[in-house]
Amino acid sequence: MRLGTFLFLVYLLIFTICFSYPIARIAGGLRTRYLESLEEPLVDTANILAAIVSRDMEAGRFDSADLGKALDAAYRRRLGARIYELRKSRVDVQVYITDAAGLVVFDSAHPESVGADYSGWRDVKLTLLGKYGARATRMDPGSDASAVLYVGAPILVAGARAGVLTVAKPTAGVNEFLRTARPQLFRIAAISGLVAISLSLLVSIWVSSQIGRLTRYANDVREGKRVALPSLARTELRDMGNAVEKMKETLEGRKYVEEYVQTLMHELKSPVSAIRGAAELLEGEMAPSDRARFLSNIGTETGRIEQLVDRMLKLSELESKRSLEAVEAVPLLGLVQGVAESKGTLLAMKQLALDLAVDRGVVVRGDPFLLQLAVSNLLQNAIDFSPVGGKVSIRAALDRGLAVLMVEDEGPGIPEYAMERIFERFYSLKRPDTGRKSTGLGLNFALEVATLHGGEIRLENLAPRGARATLSVPVGR
């Protein structure tokens, strides 16, 4: 499972747990909260009415008929109140009064209940005992919507409890509030959950992209590509990337030294053996002509060693570069002409004709010294494999944002078995005219220069004979 997917699923699980429990608790407790908000004003109403009745009873002027008329008048009123989503059209509060024994002496909603014993109801019983008396009773035992809330208040006459005044109110309004509040709650929860999931998805994608960059970087390093450490956020991922970069540099340094020591010793073995053999033979008696020949061989092999070491030092310096240092505009025409002039003697010795076709407008940004060495190696390779009296062509033009330089010769071409190895370090083919091999570093050097400039190089055979080396470099670098 991808890390981003795993993180997303973990976030989803966390959000589900954290959202579902409180939402369920809030939704389940909404009715209780609304009933609490309803009960509190009933307490005030009951005590206000009880205080008024207590005053009238104590003064001996309480008349239940007058109270009944006042409440009937209130019930007949038509209200136009709009309380948020609730439309209230009439008064639905009920009032009844019991004496000190709990017998009903007045009931605004049910006059026939006068004389009934309510002493067992909690609102009456607890209030007569000096406690807070309240109850909720369902008119329909199977429906919460039919519940009526009753709150009692003591009627005090001369400091004694002469009875209880109870205010009752149906909870139908609460049910209407719940009908609109619950969908709103779930809608808000759904929107919040969707936003949370979307944000967690974005975070997961972001983390995956960061890790993906680091993974691609590690794979490119494993494949030997010259790549820079990708841009990473200022998190532990950047620290990890820096650690990988340092580890890569350390391992590359060790491997680089090991490979160069091994290859250098291998390549030096042949000329050193030739020098040693010639030196041993020179210790004995021989004809002056033979002595001159062996001395010439020693000089040739010594020059080969010097050339090999010099090229390896240059290649080592090039491979250690992470980016171009001396970047400037380089006109390819002037660069190619300079390289051609430096190879004039070699071209003349093999009687080679040089055909130059370089557009004046081809200009690249790069390191002129490295580009010159790369083109020089390509031209040298073409000269080495060209037959005497043949022709070498150099052409350069712009092609879709690339400066494309091609060096062609009329040599035997590249054998099929050598195509995949031609750019390997120290891999070289025998020259047609001498049978000797070069250091095998020229094409590898040109490849490193092309890569460092963000370009590429390729070799291909021409028909009916000959080979073409193509160096492509972006002009905008």
C-alpha atoms as one frame of an Amber mdcrd trajectory, in Angstrom:
protein
   0.000   0.000   0.000   1.286   3.445  -0.899   2.148   5.699   2.037  -0.215
   8.420   0.788  -3.119   5.951   0.658  -2.246   4.645   4.109  -2.126   8.176
   5.561  -5.449   9.035   3.911  -7.127   5.948   5.358  -5.684   6.710   8.803
  -6.938  10.320   8.587 -10.337   9.035   7.435 -10.524   6.635  10.386  -9.512
   9.373  12.844 -12.043  11.842  11.444 -14.787   9.213  11.445 -14.161   8.381
  15.084 -13.740  11.994  16.179 -16.748  13.276  14.203 -19.255  10.457  14.593
 -19.157  10.218  18.391 -19.681  13.928  19.227 -22.238  14.379  16.436 -24.181
  11.364  17.688 -24.005  12.667  21.256 -25.110  16.165  20.239 -27.925  14.868
  18.020 -29.094  12.504  20.737 -29.032  15.228  23.381 -30.768  17.906  21.344
 -34.201  17.033  22.727 -32.912  17.189  26.273 -31.272  20.588  25.645 -34.479
  22.001  24.148 -36.550  20.627  27.050 -34.152  22.249  29.478 -34.518  25.578
  27.670 -38.308  25.136  27.814 -38.424  24.160  31.470 -36.473  27.171  32.712
 -39.049  29.844  31.680 -41.854  27.576  32.989 -40.249  27.780  36.435 -40.386
  31.576  36.234 -43.975  31.571  34.975 -45.171  29.146  37.661 -43.577  31.127
  40.476 -44.864  34.472  39.170 -48.440  33.139  38.937 -48.096  31.380  42.320
 -46.965  34.659  43.903 -49.998  36.485  42.450 -52.405  33.754  43.648 -50.700
  33.692  47.070 -51.250  37.440  47.436 -54.919  37.190  46.464 -55.540  34.213
  48.768 -53.842  35.922  51.657 -56.000  39.014  51.021 -59.135  36.811  50.761
 -60.002  37.946  47.234 -58.869  34.994  45.137 -61.581  33.892  42.688 -60.812
  30.918  40.456 -63.589  32.012  38.094 -61.796  35.305  37.383 -58.545  33.408
  36.755 -60.414  31.060  34.417 -61.863  33.971  32.449 -58.464  35.610  32.084
 -56.901  32.400  30.804 -59.841  31.726  28.462 -59.326  35.180  26.977 -55.655
  34.361  26.430 -56.537  31.033  24.792 -58.874  32.808  22.382 -56.172  35.123
  21.143 -54.711  34.418  17.697 -50.969  34.959  17.657 -48.796  35.715  14.626
 -45.482  34.944  16.271 -42.677  33.491  14.139 -39.946  32.033  16.316 -37.206
  31.116  13.815 -38.753  28.206  11.901 -41.684  27.814  14.345 -45.007  29.585
  13.709 -46.956  30.056  16.970 -50.676  30.859  16.543 -52.158  30.386  20.065
 -51.349  30.126  23.769 -50.922  26.481  24.779 -49.961  26.859  28.458 -52.206
  25.025  30.988 -52.563  26.064  34.645 -54.019  24.090  37.497 -54.103  24.677
  41.274 -54.271  22.146  44.064 -54.841  22.703  47.775 -52.556  21.583  50.616
 -53.986  18.045  50.331 -53.261  17.828  46.599 -56.885  18.118  45.493 -57.555
  20.126  42.349 -59.324  23.430  42.960 -58.774  24.918  39.487 -57.817  23.557
  36.015 -57.773  25.889  33.004 -57.749  23.083  30.442 -59.906  20.484  32.195
 -62.534  22.079  34.519 -64.027  18.635  35.077 -60.848  17.684  36.989 -61.769
  19.927  39.967 -61.794  17.736  43.065 -59.442  15.145  41.583 -56.534  13.994
  43.718 -53.188  15.041  42.187 -51.221  14.482  45.372 -49.356  11.574  43.751
 -48.006  13.629  40.819 -44.389  14.655  41.227 -45.026  18.339  40.534 -47.568
  18.492  43.390 -46.061  15.990  45.775 -42.490  17.348  45.720 -43.579  20.999
  45.843 -45.720  20.350  48.957 -42.627  18.739  50.503 -40.616  21.922  49.893
 -38.687  20.516  46.930 -38.573  21.348  43.240 -41.544  19.608  41.653 -41.676
  18.880  37.931 -42.684  16.073  35.620 -43.019  15.171  31.932 -45.969  12.988
  30.945 -46.756  11.455  27.542 -50.377  11.800  26.494 -49.635   8.947  24.071
 -47.343   6.433  25.814 -45.748   5.458  22.506 -44.820   8.943  21.300 -42.272
  11.423  22.665 -43.987  14.116  20.594 -47.070  13.919  22.886 -45.118  14.772
  26.059 -46.311  17.624  28.278 -43.962  19.328  30.725 -45.358  20.255  34.204
 -43.613  22.597  36.671 -45.058  23.329  40.122 -44.613  26.333  42.440 -45.813
  26.639  46.065 -48.751  28.881  47.032 -47.760  30.484  50.334 -50.415  31.952
  52.683 -49.173  33.418  55.947 -45.887  31.621  55.367 -47.510  28.192  55.097
 -47.919  26.028  51.987 -51.569  26.387  51.093 -51.302  24.575  47.780 -49.466
  24.240  44.485 -49.816  26.117  41.205 -48.646  24.049  38.234 -47.909  25.370
  34.765 -48.032  22.770  31.967 -46.822  23.167  28.374 -46.854  20.659  25.484
 -43.476  19.927  23.867 -44.840  20.171  20.317 -42.762  23.316  19.773 -39.653
  21.411  20.816 -40.429  18.755  18.240 -40.674  21.446  15.536 -37.319  22.871
  16.566 -35.798  19.371  16.465 -37.282  18.772  13.014 -35.264  21.679  11.606
 -32.211  21.546  13.905 -31.209  17.912  13.325 -30.937  18.173   9.502 -28.921
  21.374   9.922 -26.630  19.633  12.373 -26.085  16.673  10.067 -25.607  18.993
   7.080 -22.932  20.965   8.921 -21.311  17.704  10.035 -21.354  16.398   6.441
 -19.789  19.590   5.075 -17.158  19.620   7.832 -16.411  15.953   7.223 -16.111
  16.521   3.466 -13.723  19.436   4.018 -11.684  17.398   6.504 -11.502  14.441
   4.102 -10.525  16.730   1.216  -7.790  18.361   3.276  -6.502  14.976   4.421
  -6.484  13.821   0.802  -4.484  16.887  -0.208  -2.044  16.299   2.649  -1.694
  12.641   1.613  -1.093  13.627  -2.016   1.470  16.208  -0.906   3.314  13.713
   1.292   3.228  11.144  -1.530   4.634  13.676  -3.995   7.470  14.543  -1.620
   8.321  10.895  -1.040   7.894  10.208  -4.763  10.492  12.866  -5.578  12.887
  11.347  -3.088  12.223   7.845  -4.438  12.799   8.904  -8.053  15.990  10.645
  -6.965  17.233   7.473  -5.234  16.365   5.367  -8.308  18.139   7.815 -10.625
  21.208   7.692  -8.405  21.074   3.892  -8.431  20.968   3.948 -12.239  24.007
   6.197 -12.344  22.196   9.298 -13.625  23.556  12.748 -12.844  20.667  14.295
 -10.924  20.362  17.017  -8.328  18.583  16.610  -5.000  14.916  17.528  -5.634
  13.222  20.428  -3.895  11.658  19.158  -0.664   9.586  20.886   2.010  11.231
  22.047   5.226  10.297  18.890   7.087  11.964  15.659   8.113  11.731  14.687
   4.427  14.276  17.370   3.558  16.542  16.061   6.329  16.098  12.582   4.883
  16.913  13.873   1.402  20.054  15.599   2.670  21.068  12.408   4.448  20.560
  10.412   1.237  22.556  13.015  -0.693  25.447  12.819   1.762  25.329   9.024
   1.725  25.346   9.086  -2.088  28.366  11.393  -2.130  30.227   9.182   0.315
  29.426   5.963  -1.546  30.127   7.549  -4.918  33.467   8.824  -3.674  34.511
   5.393  -2.471  33.230   3.626  -5.558  34.758   6.286  -7.794  38.195   5.849
  -6.278  37.956   2.062  -6.398  36.860   2.015 -10.043  39.468   4.520 -11.140
  42.283   2.760  -9.350  41.240  -0.582 -10.835  40.769   0.714 -14.374  43.911
   2.824 -14.263  46.002  -0.133 -13.114  44.428  -2.292 -15.802  45.071   0.238
 -18.552  48.596   0.979 -17.362  49.523  -2.678 -17.239  49.970  -3.009 -21.006
  52.231   0.034 -21.660  54.208  -0.585 -18.476  54.839  -4.182 -19.576  55.939
  -2.948 -22.990  58.302  -0.401 -21.428  59.743  -2.974 -19.038  60.252  -5.485
 -21.853  61.975  -2.932 -24.044  64.164  -1.770 -21.168  65.287  -5.339 -20.416
  66.197  -5.887 -24.072  68.156  -2.637 -24.190  70.442  -3.912 -21.441  71.962
  -6.430 -23.869  73.899  -6.037 -27.113  71.847  -5.178 -30.197  72.066  -3.415
 -33.480  71.693   0.379 -33.441  68.540   0.126 -35.547  66.914  -2.263 -33.058
  67.981  -0.054 -30.158  66.408   2.972 -31.853  63.192   0.986 -32.438  62.923
  -0.069 -28.796  63.667   3.443 -27.584  60.913   4.697 -29.899  58.536   2.117
 -28.399  59.409   3.300 -24.904  58.685   6.896 -25.934  55.390   5.863 -27.551
  54.227   3.897 -24.527  55.339   6.662 -22.168  53.284   9.143 -24.190  50.337
   6.760 -24.024  50.605   6.618 -20.235  50.840  10.403 -20.045  47.815  10.810
 -22.322  45.846   8.247 -20.330  46.579   9.907 -16.980  45.864  13.371 -18.392
  42.497  12.323 -19.836  41.527  10.474 -16.680  42.254  13.582 -14.614  40.099
  15.688 -16.917  37.296  13.118 -16.905  37.508  12.811 -13.114  37.203  16.571
 -12.768  34.259  16.616 -15.182  32.363  13.786 -13.449  32.717  15.500 -10.084
  30.914  18.602 -11.367  27.278  18.944 -10.331  26.568  21.973 -12.470  28.236
  24.247 -14.966  30.469  26.910 -13.462  31.609  29.060 -16.413  28.378  29.597
 -18.362  28.340  31.983 -21.291  26.993  32.339 -24.821  29.023  30.097 -27.132
  28.689  30.519 -30.936  29.140  27.039 -32.385  30.644  28.313 -35.655  33.630
  29.888 -33.927  34.013  26.900 -31.624  33.999  24.379 -34.499  36.405  26.464
 -36.560  38.815  26.604 -33.647  38.652  22.836 -33.159  39.160  22.262 -36.903
  42.258  24.465 -36.907  43.733  22.505 -33.976  43.281  19.276 -35.964  44.700
  20.710 -39.201  47.922  18.711 -39.056  46.106  15.400 -38.461  43.676  16.144
 -41.308  46.574  16.926 -43.635  48.502  13.774 -42.685  45.540  11.598 -43.741
  44.647  13.877 -46.649  41.141  14.341 -45.274  38.767  16.961 -46.581  36.801
  18.823 -43.920  33.311  20.030 -44.808  31.905  22.632 -42.398  28.236  23.651
 -42.497  27.471  25.473 -39.257  24.757  28.131 -39.063  26.013  31.437 -37.712
  22.931  31.820 -35.554  23.543  28.658 -33.527  24.495  29.876 -30.053  24.302
  27.848 -26.866  24.816  28.755 -23.231  27.419  26.595 -21.616  31.044  26.105
 -20.717  33.101  26.917 -23.846  36.126  24.906 -22.694  34.111  21.729 -22.046
  32.141  22.080 -25.284  35.382  22.555 -27.196  36.857  19.383 -25.659  33.696
  17.432 -26.484  33.681  18.537 -30.149  37.439  17.915 -30.311  36.971  14.335
 -29.121  34.205  13.723 -31.678  36.345  15.134 -34.502  39.372  13.154 -33.336
  37.295   9.991 -33.354  36.126  10.728 -36.919  39.705  11.369 -38.072  40.963
   8.136 -36.489  38.385   5.996 -38.306  38.416   7.827 -41.652  40.282   6.279
 -44.591  43.144   8.189 -46.214  41.789  10.685 -48.711  38.295  10.564 -47.246
  36.027  13.339 -46.002  34.863  14.472 -42.563  31.740  16.621 -42.261  30.646
  18.857 -39.371  27.159  20.341 -39.474  25.249  22.318 -36.859  21.771  23.837
 -36.853  18.861  24.701 -34.542  16.095  22.155 -34.135  13.139  22.791 -31.755
  15.134  24.595 -29.081  18.203  22.373 -29.456  21.587  23.092 -30.967  22.307
  19.907 -32.945  25.898  19.276 -34.034  26.721  16.264 -36.250  30.173  14.893
 -37.068  30.241  12.368 -39.945  33.054  10.231 -41.348  33.488   7.704 -44.164
  35.039   4.996 -42.016  33.918   1.389 -41.533  31.220   2.339 -39.050  30.493
   0.828 -35.663  30.216  -2.964 -35.349  26.885  -4.215 -34.043  28.503  -5.818
 -31.000  30.037  -2.474 -29.950  26.885  -0.337 -30.184  25.841  -0.811 -26.554
  29.346  -0.316 -25.152  30.701   2.470 -27.306  30.277   5.116 -24.555  31.748
   2.972 -21.776  34.854   4.255 -20.095  38.046   2.645 -21.529  36.130   0.820
 -24.241  37.802   1.374 -27.576  37.869  -0.121 -31.073  40.994  -0.733 -33.128
  41.838   2.002 -35.610  41.585   0.742 -39.201  44.974   2.061 -40.317  47.158
   1.260 -37.269  45.262  -1.493 -35.444  45.861   0.375 -32.189  43.223   1.314
 -29.609  42.813   4.704 -27.973  42.384   5.337 -24.258  38.630   4.762 -24.615
  37.889   7.995 -22.767  37.058  10.392 -25.608  33.433   9.416 -26.232  32.811
   8.967 -22.511  34.143  12.480 -21.962  31.854  13.861 -24.684  28.890  12.081
 -23.084  29.658  13.645 -19.692  29.855  17.114 -21.270  26.518  16.614 -23.034
  24.852  15.394 -19.831  26.251  18.292 -17.824  24.761  20.710 -20.387  21.355
  18.997 -20.199  21.767  17.394 -23.633  22.585  14.031 -25.129  24.880  12.345
 -27.604  24.320   9.365 -29.865  26.210   7.381 -32.515  24.765   5.719 -35.593
  25.995   4.093 -38.767  25.500   5.646 -42.201  24.750   3.882 -45.463  26.658
   2.550 -47.282  29.527   3.231 -44.820  30.623   5.707 -42.233  29.331   6.841
 -38.847  27.614   9.915 -37.443  28.000  11.367 -33.935  25.169  13.738 -32.923
  25.566  16.134 -30.001  22.337  17.898 -28.914  22.371  20.690 -26.342  19.469
  22.966 -25.256  20.122  26.531 -26.399  18.368  28.101 -23.400  20.408  26.574
 -20.600
